[in-house]
């Protein structure tokens, strides 16, 4: 809470016992600055020290503002203008949006997934399409707002808009930092409202899951193997699509999948690395995948260079649409697995270990984790 200390000094306020200097920018100079008021912490609880510092700051500001007024007078009344020498002009660096993107991918893109690179490129394409501005120094807060409105007009949800802004904000910030640029990151504080159109993903009813699994067995092709694999494991789509056949372990006492990082597919969190016992339709799908002989579980969508989970999502959701309730998608199998595990009274920490969800509490991070046999105990009950 702020308290003005006007009885001793007009430019002092106090917040939580600390004194601040605050002074309004003169109205005739406000167009030259990014805010209408100067507020600076004086880092003291002593009013006497604060008054002394405020007096000095106020005097410096007066002289600075007088200098600006004189500069304006010279320009408008005397016809004087500043001329930048050719040597100085050569040192003024202009960075294009595309150059900033290239620099960002060069420094930050090493070892990152193709999704990271595609997301950065797509975000910059949106910016260029929405604003038409190609140089960083020409961008303003109004352009950031225009980009936001452009993205919403395309039908994006608030979370998608925030993701685009996060990419652009990072790209611009790195360019400013690396090149020593003096202009602000205009994407840092753009207001993005919450979106009432965001759809909550609903779980697929268990009887519906069983019908889909039966149909997958009848059709018996790559897309149906993918759906069946997810249905009784609760894997994220990208985790499943990016599997290497060597991740499928069928020779031991317990058949299971090993979810791990690959050059073509990263994982969402460190807790996503896990072993999942195979049961029911997922075990059937894993066996069919191994029998087809490819080194990748789903070669239509994955190779050594990329994992096209988005393409798989579109194809699978199109097939599922008439077979699941409204608002249910391929990711809904993951929500369903959680409900199915609750129904058999699976402890939350074991459910987290099966699904790769982040467990709460420091203690959950200790030890070597849950054994396959313990996970299997509950997974066999859901089928």
Secondary structure, DSSP 8 states (H G I E B T S, - for coil): -EEE-TTT-TTEEEETTEEEEEEE--GGGGGGSS-SEEEEE---S-HHHHHHHHHHHHHHHHHHHHHHHHHHHHHHTS-------HHHHHH----BHHHHHHHHHHHH-TT--HHHHHHHHHHHHHHHHHH---BGGG--HHHHHHHHHHHHHTT--HHHHHHHHHHHHHHHHHHHHHHT--S--TTSS------TT--------HHHHHHHHHHHHHH-SHHHHHHHHHHTT---HHHHHT-BGGGEE-SSSS-EEEE--BTTB--SSGGG-EEEE--HHHHHHHHHHHHT--SBTTTTTB-SS-B-HHHHHHHHHHHHTTTS-TT--TTHHHHHHHHHHHHTT--HHHHHHHHT---SSGGGGSSS---HHHHHHHHHHH-
